[in-house]
Amino acid sequence: MSEPNKKYQIDTAENRKFLEEIRNDLLRFGHRFPSPGGSSYYLGDDGTPWTDRSRETWITSRMVHVYSLGTFLGHEGSEALVDAGLKGLKGELHDEKNGGWYAGLTADGGILPNKQCYAHAFVILAASSAVLAGRPGAKELLEDALKLYDLRFWNEEEGLSCDTWNTEFTVLDDYRGLNANMHTVEAFLAAADVTGDEKYRVRAGRIIDHVTGWARDNSWRIPEHFTKDWTPDLECNKDKPDDQFKPYGATPGHGIEW
């Protein structure tokens, strides 16, 4: 029997080297994400920006988070990429009139409608990571994002976050969902670490308690979709099972994330 390849054996020197190479390849791949205004392009499989696609807040926020991690790792160029993404989050993606962040922008600069909890949670994560990376303007962005989130999305009585407003923050959609709340947990934990405000860690725990209860009541399959009073809607999108953000049924990958 041949010896196993140490490259694939956890905690060997060969495995660490292999994983570092993959990590560095991934970080190099995303270098071309920023548009001139800072919002993130979608990228092709060779890293080429798709300039004919929308530029979305949640992707821009993820890029800021990723390259903040790159800064911690000493990856060359990470600081400039974080700053580019912050420019987008503080500039063209931010709604100066109504507050908060647009879902994104069309290729020609039009506004994608609605204000999404999902995207706002990622803004908090991005700003938290950028604060730790020491990037200018990140602290102010985090303060703005937390204030807006507390006002518009967090429901202290329920211990959960709502999902989608219209662009003007005047009409709240009846849909409630766990995808946005899952990333809210991630964002709140980061915010608690950065600000020292333990209320965000407590909130994350309240969300998790709800989720474990719903999973227990559903044979440990986590319901994803709910009505406005947080009744599980197990038939949601049964006729559209491949919806990008609201797929029908349980989502195994989200079970792993939780």
Secondary structure as UniProt FT lines:
FT   HELIX           6..8
FT   TURN            10..11
FT   HELIX           13..29
FT   HELIX           30..32
FT   TURN            36..37
FT   STRAND          42..43
FT   TURN            45..46
FT   STRAND          49..50
FT   TURN            51..52
FT   STRAND          55..56
FT   HELIX           57..73
FT   TURN            76..77
FT   HELIX           78..90
FT   TURN            91..93
FT   TURN            96..98
FT   STRAND          104..105
FT   TURN            107..108
FT   STRAND          111..112
FT   STRAND          115..116
FT   HELIX           117..132
FT   TURN            133..134
FT   TURN            136..137
FT   HELIX           138..152
FT   STRAND          154..155
FT   TURN            156..159
FT   STRAND          160..161
FT   STRAND          164..165
FT   TURN            167..168
FT   STRAND          176..177
FT   HELIX           178..195
FT   HELIX           199..216
FT   TURN            217..220
FT   STRAND          225..226
FT   TURN            228..229
FT   TURN            234..239
FT   TURN            241..242
FT   HELIX           252..257
//
